[in-house]
Amino acid sequence: MENRYPRVEINLAHLQHNVSRIVERCGSYGIQVAGVIKGATGHPEVAKAFDRGGAAFIASSRLEQIEDAINAGIEKPMMLIRIPMLSEVKDVIRLADISLNSEFEVIKALNEEAKRQGKLHKVILMADLGDLREGFWDKKEMIDVAEYIENKMINIQLVGVGTNLGCYGSISPTADKLQELVDLAEAIEERLGRELEYISGGATSSLMRIWDKDIPKRINMLRIGEGILLARDLDVFYGYDMSELYQDVFRLKAEVIEVKTKPSYPVGTIAIDAFGHTPEYVDRGMRKRALLAMGKVDYGDPSELLPLEEGIEILGASSDHTIVDIEDAARDFKVGDVMSFDICYATIVYLTNCRNVNIAFV
């Protein structure tokens, strides 16, 4: 079933180019890149492209993806970027070289497990600077935990501090906000009497500071996923010129299974759809439409599909079907034809995690 649809085509050469360019741009500021592979569900071929492109770390929120990268022969340090669950501590120590942490109880468990496995595990303490996802809110507590790790733990090494911005609370990683992280790092360094190895200043959104040339000097690590995989968010949402990067690393292709002219407004008593919602419909008369053999269970939100051909409009989707208006399409679509789409970051996460979707490399 190699040629089955829906299919996501991944251009590994373009992906490696994007990794190399981001590594180069960040490197000019003394910043190492942790290549975040979770957007593509940690596919080993994607992880290898991050490795070949020069990422200093391979990073994911899922231990299964880290294990796949290790089994693929990648020897770069592995970073767990979601706060570890207590139930997975044994595997964190077994698989990850470094993890992001914000709970003292978890760090203690990591220390005990690292002792059992005869390992030294590195941690970055996360600070919540207002985005309200993970991280210490009480900065005194964070400094106290840093001191405890430094003086009381044998099998845990505190290598840095980090933050996350823009993923939940939509807080922008401004230069001033990142300076808060630097100031906190320096307060910890003063308490410990030594310099931290890493100050990890966020994810793709922090690339704005690279492009604007105003990132605080001591930030020396970024965790980059979307900015490499798609290079679209900073372009679309903030107007940054991302033309040096490929935006076609991922392409979605779906097969047309029905082409008919039908009313544009449902006929009968409108209640709820398959997902318990009542969408709004616009009566545009009789329109030619195509049905595609993919649906929400494959990609999530149909509004994040971006048709590559002119005159195509996504009308909606059910679990297994996508309805597309092709009345004004430049091409005369027929059953069996293939329709292509650019896709957004969230769509890639769904597609690459769905066993019904074929992954192909070009």
SULNORSUL-V248613 format. One record per residue. RES is the residue in three letters. D_LAST is the distance of its C-alpha to the last C-alpha in whole Angstrom. Layout:
res->RES d_last->D_LAST
res->RES d_last->D_LAST
This chain:
res->MET d_last->17
res->GLU d_last->13
res->ASN d_last->13
res->ARG d_last->15
res->TYR d_last->15
res->PRO d_last->15
res->ARG d_last->12
res->VAL d_last->10
res->GLU d_last->6
res->ILE d_last->6
res->ASN d_last->5
res->LEU d_last->7
res->ALA d_last->8
res->HIS d_last->10
res->LEU d_last->11
res->GLN d_last->13
res->HIS d_last->14
res->ASN d_last->16
res->VAL d_last->17
res->SER d_last->19
res->ARG d_last->20
res->ILE d_last->22
res->VAL d_last->23
res->GLU d_last->24
res->ARG d_last->26
res->CYS d_last->27
res->GLY d_last->28
res->SER d_last->31
res->TYR d_last->33
res->GLY d_last->33
res->ILE d_last->31
res->GLN d_last->28
res->VAL d_last->25
res->ALA d_last->25
res->GLY d_last->21
res->VAL d_last->21
res->ILE d_last->18
res->LYS d_last->20
res->GLY d_last->18
res->ALA d_last->15
res->THR d_last->18
res->GLY d_last->18
res->HIS d_last->15
res->PRO d_last->15
res->GLU d_last->12
res->VAL d_last->12
res->ALA d_last->16
res->LYS d_last->15
res->ALA d_last->13
res->PHE d_last->16
res->ASP d_last->18
res->ARG d_last->17
res->GLY d_last->17
res->GLY d_last->21
res->ALA d_last->22
res->ALA d_last->25
res->PHE d_last->25
res->ILE d_last->22
res->ALA d_last->24
res->SER d_last->24
res->SER d_last->27
res->ARG d_last->26
res->LEU d_last->27
res->GLU d_last->25
res->GLN d_last->22
res->ILE d_last->24
res->GLU d_last->25
res->ASP d_last->21
res->ALA d_last->20
res->ILE d_last->23
res->ASN d_last->23
res->ALA d_last->19
res->GLY d_last->21
res->ILE d_last->21
res->GLU d_last->25
res->LYS d_last->25
res->PRO d_last->28
res->MET d_last->27
res->MET d_last->28
res->LEU d_last->29
res->ILE d_last->29
res->ARG d_last->31
res->ILE d_last->35
res->PRO d_last->35
res->MET d_last->37
res->LEU d_last->40
res->SER d_last->39
res->GLU d_last->36
res->VAL d_last->38
res->LYS d_last->38
res->ASP d_last->34
res->VAL d_last->33
res->ILE d_last->35
res->ARG d_last->34
res->LEU d_last->30
res->ALA d_last->30
res->ASP d_last->32
res->ILE d_last->33
res->SER d_last->33
res->LEU d_last->34
res->ASN d_last->38
res->SER d_last->40
res->GLU d_last->43
res->PHE d_last->45
res->GLU d_last->46
res->VAL d_last->42
res->ILE d_last->42
res->LYS d_last->45
res->ALA d_last->44
res->LEU d_last->41
res->ASN d_last->44
res->GLU d_last->45
res->GLU d_last->42
res->ALA d_last->41
res->LYS d_last->45
res->ARG d_last->44
res->GLN d_last->41
res->GLY d_last->43
res->LYS d_last->40
res->LEU d_last->40
res->HIS d_last->38
res->LYS d_last->37
res->VAL d_last->37
res->ILE d_last->37
res->LEU d_last->39
res->MET d_last->38
res->ALA d_last->40
res->ASP d_last->40
res->LEU d_last->41
res->GLY d_last->41
res->ASP d_last->38
res->LEU d_last->40
res->ARG d_last->37
res->GLU d_last->37
res->GLY d_last->39
res->PHE d_last->43
res->TRP d_last->45
res->ASP d_last->48
res->LYS d_last->48
res->LYS d_last->51
res->GLU d_last->50
res->MET d_last->46
res->ILE d_last->48
res->ASP d_last->51
res->VAL d_last->48
res->ALA d_last->46
res->GLU d_last->50
res->TYR d_last->50
res->ILE d_last->47
res->GLU d_last->48
res->ASN d_last->51
res->LYS d_last->51
res->MET d_last->48
res->ILE d_last->47
res->ASN d_last->44
res->ILE d_last->42
res->GLN d_last->41
res->LEU d_last->41
res->VAL d_last->39
res->GLY d_last->38
res->VAL d_last->38
res->GLY d_last->36
res->THR d_last->36
res->ASN d_last->33
res->LEU d_last->34
res->GLY d_last->32
res->CYS d_last->31
res->TYR d_last->34
res->GLY d_last->37
res->SER d_last->35
res->ILE d_last->37
res->SER d_last->35
res->PRO d_last->35
res->THR d_last->37
res->ALA d_last->39
res->ASP d_last->42
res->LYS d_last->40
res->LEU d_last->38
res->GLN d_last->42
res->GLU d_last->43
res->LEU d_last->41
res->VAL d_last->42
res->ASP d_last->45
res->LEU d_last->45
res->ALA d_last->43
res->GLU d_last->46
res->ALA d_last->49
res->ILE d_last->47
res->GLU d_last->47
res->GLU d_last->51
res->ARG d_last->52
res->LEU d_last->50
res->GLY d_last->51
res->ARG d_last->48
res->GLU d_last->45
res->LEU d_last->42
res->GLU d_last->38
res->TYR d_last->36
res->ILE d_last->36
res->SER d_last->33
res->GLY d_last->33
res->GLY d_last->31
res->ALA d_last->27
res->THR d_last->25
res->SER d_last->28
res->SER d_last->30
res->LEU d_last->28
res->MET d_last->30
res->ARG d_last->33
res->ILE d_last->30
res->TRP d_last->30
res->ASP d_last->34
res->LYS d_last->35
res->ASP d_last->37
res->ILE d_last->36
res->PRO d_last->39
res->LYS d_last->39
res->ARG d_last->39
res->ILE d_last->36
res->ASN d_last->34
res->MET d_last->31
res->LEU d_last->28
res->ARG d_last->26
res->ILE d_last->23
res->GLY d_last->20
res->GLU d_last->20
res->GLY d_last->20
res->ILE d_last->17
res->LEU d_last->15
res->LEU d_last->16
res->ALA d_last->19
res->ARG d_last->20
res->ASP d_last->23
res->LEU d_last->25
res->ASP d_last->25
res->VAL d_last->25
res->PHE d_last->28
res->TYR d_last->30
res->GLY d_last->29
res->TYR d_last->28
res->ASP d_last->26
res->MET d_last->22
res->SER d_last->21
res->GLU d_last->20
res->LEU d_last->17
res->TYR d_last->14
res->GLN d_last->15
res->ASP d_last->11
res->VAL d_last->9
res->PHE d_last->10
res->ARG d_last->10
res->LEU d_last->13
res->LYS d_last->13
res->ALA d_last->16
res->GLU d_last->19
res->VAL d_last->22
res->ILE d_last->25
res->GLU d_last->28
res->VAL d_last->29
res->LYS d_last->33
res->THR d_last->35
res->LYS d_last->37
res->PRO d_last->39
res->SER d_last->37
res->TYR d_last->40
res->PRO d_last->40
res->VAL d_last->43
res->GLY d_last->46
res->THR d_last->47
res->ILE d_last->44
res->ALA d_last->44
res->ILE d_last->41
res->ASP d_last->37
res->ALA d_last->35
res->PHE d_last->35
res->GLY d_last->39
res->HIS d_last->38
res->THR d_last->40
res->PRO d_last->37
res->GLU d_last->39
res->TYR d_last->38
res->VAL d_last->39
res->ASP d_last->41
res->ARG d_last->40
res->GLY d_last->41
res->MET d_last->39
res->ARG d_last->35
res->LYS d_last->32
res->ARG d_last->30
res->ALA d_last->27
res->LEU d_last->26
res->LEU d_last->23
res->ALA d_last->22
res->MET d_last->21
res->GLY d_last->24
res->LYS d_last->25
res->VAL d_last->25
res->ASP d_last->21
res->TYR d_last->21
res->GLY d_last->24
res->ASP d_last->25
res->PRO d_last->25
res->SER d_last->26
res->GLU d_last->23
res->LEU d_last->20
res->LEU d_last->20
res->PRO d_last->20
res->LEU d_last->18
res->GLU d_last->20
res->GLU d_last->24
res->GLY d_last->27
res->ILE d_last->25
res->GLU d_last->27
res->ILE d_last->26
res->LEU d_last->30
res->GLY d_last->29
res->ALA d_last->28
res->SER d_last->29
res->SER d_last->28
res->ASP d_last->26
res->HIS d_last->26
res->THR d_last->25
res->ILE d_last->27
res->VAL d_last->26
res->ASP d_last->29
res->ILE d_last->28
res->GLU d_last->31
res->ASP d_last->30
res->ALA d_last->27
res->ALA d_last->26
res->ARG d_last->24
res->ASP d_last->26
res->PHE d_last->24
res->LYS d_last->25
res->VAL d_last->25
res->GLY d_last->22
res->ASP d_last->20
res->VAL d_last->17
res->MET d_last->17
res->SER d_last->15
res->PHE d_last->16
res->ASP d_last->15
res->ILE d_last->17
res->CYS d_last->19
res->TYR d_last->19
res->ALA d_last->22
res->THR d_last->19
res->ILE d_last->16
res->VAL d_last->19
res->TYR d_last->20
res->LEU d_last->17
res->THR d_last->15
res->ASN d_last->19
res->CYS d_last->19
res->ARG d_last->19
res->ASN d_last->19
res->VAL d_last->16
res->ASN d_last->13
res->ILE d_last->10
res->ALA d_last->7
res->PHE d_last->4
res->VAL d_last->0
